[in-house]
Amino acid sequence: MENYEERLAALKAKGLTPESTEKDPTGQFAHFHDPDGNDVTLWGK
C-alpha cells in the first residue's frame, strides 16, 4: 500500500490503534482486530 504512514495516521485519528506493528524486508505491518474479532493487517512499503 502506498502512503502507509498516512493511512496508519488516519486510522489512529479515528481512534483505531494497532495492537502491534512490525517491519521486515517486505514492508511494514500494523495489526488490528475488527469488531467481530477477525485479524486485520495493514501492509505497506
C-alpha distance matrix in Angstrom:
0.0 3.7 6.4 5.9 9.7 10.4 8.9 10.8 13.7 13.9 14.2 16.8 18.6 19.1 20.6 18.0 18.1 16.4 19.1 17.8 15.1 15.0 13.9 14.8 14.7 11.6 9.4 9.6 10.3 11.9 14.4 16.2 18.9 19.3 22.8 23.9 23.1 20.3 17.7 14.2 11.4 8.1 6.1 4.4 6.6
3.7 0.0 3.8 5.5 8.6 8.8 8.7 11.1 13.2 13.5 14.8 17.1 18.4 19.5 21.3 19.2 19.3 18.1 21.1 19.7 16.7 16.6 15.1 16.2 15.8 13.3 10.8 11.0 12.5 14.0 17.0 18.7 21.6 22.0 25.3 26.8 26.1 23.5 20.9 17.3 14.5 10.9 9.1 6.2 6.8
6.4 3.8 0.0 3.8 5.5 5.2 6.2 8.6 9.9 10.6 12.5 14.3 15.3 16.9 18.8 17.1 17.2 16.5 19.8 18.6 15.7 16.1 15.1 17.0 17.2 15.2 12.0 11.2 12.6 13.3 16.6 18.0 21.2 21.5 24.7 26.7 25.9 23.8 21.3 17.7 15.0 11.2 10.2 7.4 8.2
5.9 5.5 3.8 0.0 3.8 5.5 5.2 6.1 8.5 9.9 10.7 12.3 14.2 15.6 16.8 14.6 14.2 13.1 16.2 14.8 12.0 12.5 11.9 14.2 15.0 13.1 9.6 8.0 8.9 9.5 12.9 14.6 18.0 18.8 22.1 24.0 22.9 20.8 18.1 14.6 11.7 7.9 7.1 5.0 6.9
9.7 8.6 5.5 3.8 0.0 3.8 5.5 5.1 6.1 8.6 10.0 10.5 12.2 14.4 15.4 13.8 13.0 12.5 15.8 14.5 11.7 12.8 12.4 15.3 16.6 15.4 11.7 9.3 10.4 10.2 13.8 15.3 18.8 19.8 22.9 25.2 24.0 22.5 19.7 16.4 13.7 10.3 10.1 8.2 9.3
10.4 8.8 5.2 5.5 3.8 0.0 3.8 5.5 5.1 6.1 8.7 9.8 10.4 12.6 14.4 13.5 13.6 14.0 17.6 17.0 14.7 16.2 16.1 18.9 20.0 18.4 14.8 12.7 13.3 12.5 15.7 16.4 19.6 19.9 22.6 25.2 24.5 23.1 20.8 17.4 15.2 11.6 12.1 10.4 12.0
8.9 8.7 6.2 5.2 5.5 3.8 0.0 3.8 5.4 5.1 6.3 8.7 9.8 10.9 12.8 11.1 11.8 11.9 15.6 15.4 13.6 15.4 15.8 18.5 19.9 17.8 14.3 12.1 11.7 10.5 13.1 13.5 16.4 16.4 19.2 21.6 21.1 19.6 17.5 13.9 12.2 8.7 10.0 9.4 12.0
10.8 11.1 8.6 6.1 5.1 5.5 3.8 0.0 3.8 5.4 5.2 6.2 8.6 10.0 10.8 8.9 8.6 8.6 12.3 12.0 10.4 12.7 13.8 17.0 18.9 17.3 13.7 10.6 9.8 7.9 10.6 11.1 14.4 15.1 17.9 20.5 19.5 18.3 16.0 12.8 10.9 7.9 9.7 9.7 12.3
13.7 13.2 9.9 8.5 6.1 5.1 5.4 3.8 0.0 3.8 5.5 5.0 6.1 8.7 9.9 9.3 9.3 10.6 14.2 14.3 12.9 15.4 16.4 19.8 21.7 20.5 16.7 13.7 13.2 11.2 13.8 13.9 16.9 17.4 19.7 22.7 21.9 21.2 19.2 16.1 14.6 11.8 13.4 12.9 15.0
13.9 13.5 10.6 9.9 8.6 6.1 5.1 5.4 3.8 0.0 3.8 5.5 5.1 6.5 9.0 8.8 10.2 11.9 15.6 16.4 15.4 18.1 19.2 22.3 24.1 22.3 18.8 15.9 15.1 12.8 14.8 14.1 16.6 16.2 18.2 21.3 21.1 20.4 19.0 15.8 14.9 12.2 14.3 14.2 16.7
14.2 14.8 12.5 10.7 10.0 8.7 6.3 5.2 5.5 3.8 0.0 3.8 5.4 5.2 6.6 5.2 7.1 8.8 12.5 13.7 13.5 16.5 18.3 21.4 23.6 21.7 18.3 15.2 13.5 10.6 11.8 10.6 12.8 12.5 14.6 17.7 17.4 16.9 15.5 12.6 12.3 10.3 13.2 14.1 17.1
16.8 17.1 14.3 12.3 10.5 9.8 8.7 6.2 5.0 5.5 3.8 0.0 3.8 5.3 5.0 4.8 5.3 8.0 11.4 12.8 12.8 16.1 18.2 21.7 24.2 22.9 19.3 15.8 14.2 11.1 12.4 11.3 13.8 14.1 15.9 19.1 18.4 18.5 17.0 14.5 14.1 12.4 15.1 15.8 18.4
18.6 18.4 15.3 14.2 12.2 10.4 9.8 8.6 6.1 5.1 5.4 3.8 0.0 3.8 5.4 7.3 8.7 11.8 15.1 16.6 16.5 19.7 21.5 25.0 27.3 25.9 22.2 19.0 17.7 14.7 16.1 14.7 16.7 16.4 17.6 21.2 21.0 21.2 20.1 17.6 17.3 15.4 18.0 18.3 20.8
19.1 19.5 16.9 15.6 14.4 12.6 10.9 10.0 8.7 6.5 5.2 5.3 3.8 0.0 3.8 5.7 8.7 11.7 14.8 17.0 17.5 20.9 22.9 26.2 28.6 26.9 23.4 20.2 18.3 15.1 15.6 13.5 14.7 13.7 14.5 18.1 18.4 18.9 18.4 16.0 16.6 15.1 18.3 19.2 22.2
20.6 21.3 18.8 16.8 15.4 14.4 12.8 10.8 9.9 9.0 6.6 5.0 5.4 3.8 0.0 3.8 6.1 9.7 12.2 14.8 15.9 19.6 22.1 25.6 28.3 26.9 23.5 20.0 17.8 14.2 14.2 11.9 13.0 12.7 13.2 16.9 16.7 17.7 17.2 15.4 16.1 15.3 18.6 20.0 22.9
18.0 19.2 17.1 14.6 13.8 13.5 11.1 8.9 9.3 8.8 5.2 4.8 7.3 5.7 3.8 0.0 3.8 6.5 9.3 11.8 13.0 16.6 19.2 22.5 25.3 23.7 20.5 17.0 14.4 10.8 10.5 8.1 9.6 9.7 11.2 14.5 13.9 14.4 13.5 11.7 12.4 11.9 15.3 17.1 20.3
18.1 19.3 17.2 14.2 13.0 13.6 11.8 8.6 9.3 10.2 7.1 5.3 8.7 8.7 6.1 3.8 0.0 3.8 6.5 8.7 10.1 13.8 16.7 20.1 23.2 22.0 18.8 15.1 12.7 9.0 8.9 7.5 9.9 11.4 13.2 16.1 14.7 15.1 13.5 12.0 12.0 11.6 14.6 16.3 19.2
16.4 18.1 16.5 13.1 12.5 14.0 11.9 8.6 10.6 11.9 8.8 8.0 11.8 11.7 9.7 6.5 3.8 0.0 3.8 5.3 6.8 10.5 13.6 16.9 20.1 18.9 15.9 12.3 9.4 5.7 5.3 5.0 8.3 10.7 13.3 15.6 13.5 13.3 10.9 9.5 9.0 9.2 12.0 14.1 16.9
19.1 21.1 19.8 16.2 15.8 17.6 15.6 12.3 14.2 15.6 12.5 11.4 15.1 14.8 12.2 9.3 6.5 3.8 0.0 3.8 7.2 10.6 14.2 17.2 20.7 19.8 17.3 13.9 10.8 7.5 5.7 5.5 8.0 11.2 13.5 15.3 12.4 12.7 10.3 10.3 10.1 11.5 14.0 16.5 19.1
17.8 19.7 18.6 14.8 14.5 17.0 15.4 12.0 14.3 16.4 13.7 12.8 16.6 17.0 14.8 11.8 8.7 5.3 3.8 0.0 3.8 6.9 10.6 13.6 17.2 16.7 14.4 10.9 8.2 5.9 5.4 7.5 10.6 13.9 16.7 18.1 15.1 14.7 11.6 11.2 9.7 10.8 12.3 14.5 16.6
15.1 16.7 15.7 12.0 11.7 14.7 13.6 10.4 12.9 15.4 13.5 12.8 16.5 17.5 15.9 13.0 10.1 6.8 7.2 3.8 0.0 3.8 7.2 10.5 13.9 13.6 10.9 7.4 5.4 4.4 6.2 9.3 12.9 15.9 19.1 20.5 17.7 16.6 13.2 11.9 9.3 9.3 9.8 11.4 13.1
15.0 16.6 16.1 12.5 12.8 16.2 15.4 12.7 15.4 18.1 16.5 16.1 19.7 20.9 19.6 16.6 13.8 10.5 10.6 6.9 3.8 0.0 3.8 6.8 10.5 10.7 8.5 5.8 5.3 6.7 8.7 12.3 15.7 18.7 22.1 23.1 20.3 18.7 15.0 13.8 10.7 10.6 9.7 10.8 11.6
13.9 15.1 15.1 11.9 12.4 16.1 15.8 13.8 16.4 19.2 18.3 18.2 21.5 22.9 22.1 19.2 16.7 13.6 14.2 10.6 7.2 3.8 0.0 3.8 7.0 7.8 5.8 4.4 6.3 9.1 11.6 15.3 18.8 21.5 25.1 26.1 23.4 21.4 17.7 16.1 12.5 11.7 9.6 9.5 9.2
14.8 16.2 17.0 14.2 15.3 18.9 18.5 17.0 19.8 22.3 21.4 21.7 25.0 26.2 25.6 22.5 20.1 16.9 17.2 13.6 10.5 6.8 3.8 0.0 3.8 5.5 5.5 6.5 8.5 11.9 14.0 17.8 21.0 23.7 27.4 27.9 25.2 22.9 19.1 17.7 14.1 13.6 10.9 10.7 9.6
14.7 15.8 17.2 15.0 16.6 20.0 19.9 18.9 21.7 24.1 23.6 24.2 27.3 28.6 28.3 25.3 23.2 20.1 20.7 17.2 13.9 10.5 7.0 3.8 0.0 3.8 5.7 8.4 11.1 14.8 17.1 20.8 23.9 26.4 30.1 30.6 28.0 25.4 21.7 20.1 16.4 15.5 12.1 11.2 9.1
11.6 13.3 15.2 13.1 15.4 18.4 17.8 17.3 20.5 22.3 21.7 22.9 25.9 26.9 26.9 23.7 22.0 18.9 19.8 16.7 13.6 10.7 7.8 5.5 3.8 0.0 3.8 7.3 9.5 13.3 15.4 18.9 21.9 24.0 27.8 28.1 25.9 23.0 19.4 17.5 13.9 12.9 9.3 8.6 7.1
9.4 10.8 12.0 9.6 11.7 14.8 14.3 13.7 16.7 18.8 18.3 19.3 22.2 23.4 23.5 20.5 18.8 15.9 17.3 14.4 10.9 8.5 5.8 5.5 5.7 3.8 0.0 3.8 6.8 10.4 13.2 16.6 19.9 21.9 25.7 26.5 24.3 21.7 18.1 15.8 12.0 10.3 6.8 5.6 4.4
9.6 11.0 11.2 8.0 9.3 12.7 12.1 10.6 13.7 15.9 15.2 15.8 19.0 20.2 20.0 17.0 15.1 12.3 13.9 10.9 7.4 5.8 4.4 6.5 8.4 7.3 3.8 0.0 3.8 7.0 10.2 13.6 17.1 19.3 22.9 24.1 21.8 19.6 16.0 13.6 9.9 8.1 5.7 5.3 5.9
10.3 12.5 12.6 8.9 10.4 13.3 11.7 9.8 13.2 15.1 13.5 14.2 17.7 18.3 17.8 14.4 12.7 9.4 10.8 8.2 5.4 5.3 6.3 8.5 11.1 9.5 6.8 3.8 0.0 3.8 6.5 9.9 13.4 15.7 19.4 20.4 18.1 15.9 12.3 10.1 6.4 5.5 4.6 6.7 8.9
11.9 14.0 13.3 9.5 10.2 12.5 10.5 7.9 11.2 12.8 10.6 11.1 14.7 15.1 14.2 10.8 9.0 5.7 7.5 5.9 4.4 6.7 9.1 11.9 14.8 13.3 10.4 7.0 3.8 0.0 3.8 6.7 10.4 12.8 16.3 17.7 15.5 13.9 10.6 8.3 5.6 5.1 6.7 9.0 11.8
14.4 17.0 16.6 12.9 13.8 15.7 13.1 10.6 13.8 14.8 11.8 12.4 16.1 15.6 14.2 10.5 8.9 5.3 5.7 5.4 6.2 8.7 11.6 14.0 17.1 15.4 13.2 10.2 6.5 3.8 0.0 3.8 7.2 10.1 13.5 14.6 12.0 10.5 7.2 5.9 4.6 6.5 8.9 12.0 15.0
16.2 18.7 18.0 14.6 15.3 16.4 13.5 11.1 13.9 14.1 10.6 11.3 14.7 13.5 11.9 8.1 7.5 5.0 5.5 7.5 9.3 12.3 15.3 17.8 20.8 18.9 16.6 13.6 9.9 6.7 3.8 0.0 3.8 6.6 9.8 11.3 9.1 8.3 6.0 5.1 6.2 8.2 11.5 14.6 17.9
18.9 21.6 21.2 18.0 18.8 19.6 16.4 14.4 16.9 16.6 12.8 13.8 16.7 14.7 13.0 9.6 9.9 8.3 8.0 10.6 12.9 15.7 18.8 21.0 23.9 21.9 19.9 17.1 13.4 10.4 7.2 3.8 0.0 3.8 6.7 7.6 5.3 5.3 4.7 5.6 8.5 11.0 14.4 17.8 21.2
19.3 22.0 21.5 18.8 19.8 19.9 16.4 15.1 17.4 16.2 12.5 14.1 16.4 13.7 12.7 9.7 11.4 10.7 11.2 13.9 15.9 18.7 21.5 23.7 26.4 24.0 21.9 19.3 15.7 12.8 10.1 6.6 3.8 0.0 3.8 5.4 5.3 5.4 6.7 6.7 10.1 12.1 15.8 19.0 22.6
22.8 25.3 24.7 22.1 22.9 22.6 19.2 17.9 19.7 18.2 14.6 15.9 17.6 14.5 13.2 11.2 13.2 13.3 13.5 16.7 19.1 22.1 25.1 27.4 30.1 27.8 25.7 22.9 19.4 16.3 13.5 9.8 6.7 3.8 0.0 3.8 5.5 7.5 9.9 10.5 14.0 15.9 19.5 22.7 26.3
23.9 26.8 26.7 24.0 25.2 25.2 21.6 20.5 22.7 21.3 17.7 19.1 21.2 18.1 16.9 14.5 16.1 15.6 15.3 18.1 20.5 23.1 26.1 27.9 30.6 28.1 26.5 24.1 20.4 17.7 14.6 11.3 7.6 5.4 3.8 0.0 3.8 5.7 9.1 10.7 14.5 17.0 20.4 23.8 27.5
23.1 26.1 25.9 22.9 24.0 24.5 21.1 19.5 21.9 21.1 17.4 18.4 21.0 18.4 16.7 13.9 14.7 13.5 12.4 15.1 17.7 20.3 23.4 25.2 28.0 25.9 24.3 21.8 18.1 15.5 12.0 9.1 5.3 5.3 5.5 3.8 0.0 3.8 6.6 9.1 12.6 15.6 18.8 22.3 25.8
20.3 23.5 23.8 20.8 22.5 23.1 19.6 18.3 21.2 20.4 16.9 18.5 21.2 18.9 17.7 14.4 15.1 13.3 12.7 14.7 16.6 18.7 21.4 22.9 25.4 23.0 21.7 19.6 15.9 13.9 10.5 8.3 5.3 5.4 7.5 5.7 3.8 0.0 3.8 6.4 10.0 13.1 16.1 19.7 23.2
17.7 20.9 21.3 18.1 19.7 20.8 17.5 16.0 19.2 19.0 15.5 17.0 20.1 18.4 17.2 13.5 13.5 10.9 10.3 11.6 13.2 15.0 17.7 19.1 21.7 19.4 18.1 16.0 12.3 10.6 7.2 6.0 4.7 6.7 9.9 9.1 6.6 3.8 0.0 3.8 6.7 10.2 12.9 16.6 19.9
14.2 17.3 17.7 14.6 16.4 17.4 13.9 12.8 16.1 15.8 12.6 14.5 17.6 16.0 15.4 11.7 12.0 9.5 10.3 11.2 11.9 13.8 16.1 17.7 20.1 17.5 15.8 13.6 10.1 8.3 5.9 5.1 5.6 6.7 10.5 10.7 9.1 6.4 3.8 0.0 3.8 6.8 9.8 13.4 16.9
11.4 14.5 15.0 11.7 13.7 15.2 12.2 10.9 14.6 14.9 12.3 14.1 17.3 16.6 16.1 12.4 12.0 9.0 10.1 9.7 9.3 10.7 12.5 14.1 16.4 13.9 12.0 9.9 6.4 5.6 4.6 6.2 8.5 10.1 14.0 14.5 12.6 10.0 6.7 3.8 0.0 3.8 6.2 9.9 13.3
8.1 10.9 11.2 7.9 10.3 11.6 8.7 7.9 11.8 12.2 10.3 12.4 15.4 15.1 15.3 11.9 11.6 9.2 11.5 10.8 9.3 10.6 11.7 13.6 15.5 12.9 10.3 8.1 5.5 5.1 6.5 8.2 11.0 12.1 15.9 17.0 15.6 13.1 10.2 6.8 3.8 0.0 3.8 6.9 10.5
6.1 9.1 10.2 7.1 10.1 12.1 10.0 9.7 13.4 14.3 13.2 15.1 18.0 18.3 18.6 15.3 14.6 12.0 14.0 12.3 9.8 9.7 9.6 10.9 12.1 9.3 6.8 5.7 4.6 6.7 8.9 11.5 14.4 15.8 19.5 20.4 18.8 16.1 12.9 9.8 6.2 3.8 0.0 3.8 7.2
4.4 6.2 7.4 5.0 8.2 10.4 9.4 9.7 12.9 14.2 14.1 15.8 18.3 19.2 20.0 17.1 16.3 14.1 16.5 14.5 11.4 10.8 9.5 10.7 11.2 8.6 5.6 5.3 6.7 9.0 12.0 14.6 17.8 19.0 22.7 23.8 22.3 19.7 16.6 13.4 9.9 6.9 3.8 0.0 3.8
6.6 6.8 8.2 6.9 9.3 12.0 12.0 12.3 15.0 16.7 17.1 18.4 20.8 22.2 22.9 20.3 19.2 16.9 19.1 16.6 13.1 11.6 9.2 9.6 9.1 7.1 4.4 5.9 8.9 11.8 15.0 17.9 21.2 22.6 26.3 27.5 25.8 23.2 19.9 16.9 13.3 10.5 7.2 3.8 0.0
